């Protein structure tokens, strides 16, 4: 996943940094979820906590189904009309990630999943995602289409000989 102008060590460093954050998240998120579930259980009781988690999952499944169908229909309409479906693809990705988070038991992942899926909050997340992708692409390619990190691509004058 490196860009053409990156040296192998820079690409390895970036990949290592991303993997480090993923590793930390995979350790911390379940720990935080357990702490929150225990705190909620102490506040309202074990069975009500279990019921609330179950209700969140059911509500999330209904919302994912509805928003997934809407997103799929919007994607089909964009493709039929010949428009570039960038917004629809971003929405589909957010619904997929949000739905996956809703499948994980816990209040934190459910809150993040709902934030990614709900029609009122998805545009905020989509704008953040678009800005992140644009920053990564422009940072990787130096802001020049086809260029490297040092500026525009090198142009070599010459003629084609068969």
JOKAGI-V733508 format. One record per run of one state. SS is the DSSP state (a for helix, b for strand, c for the rest). FROM is the first residue (numbers start at 1). TO is the last residue. If there is no record, write none. Layout:
BEGIN
<<SS,FROM,TO> <SS,FROM,TO>>
END
This chain:
BEGIN
<<c,1,7> <a,8,44> <c,45,45> <a,46,81> <c,82,85> <a,86,103> <c,104,106> <a,107,117> <c,118,118> <a,119,141> <c,142,147> <b,148,148> <c,149,150> <b,151,151> <c,152,162>>
END
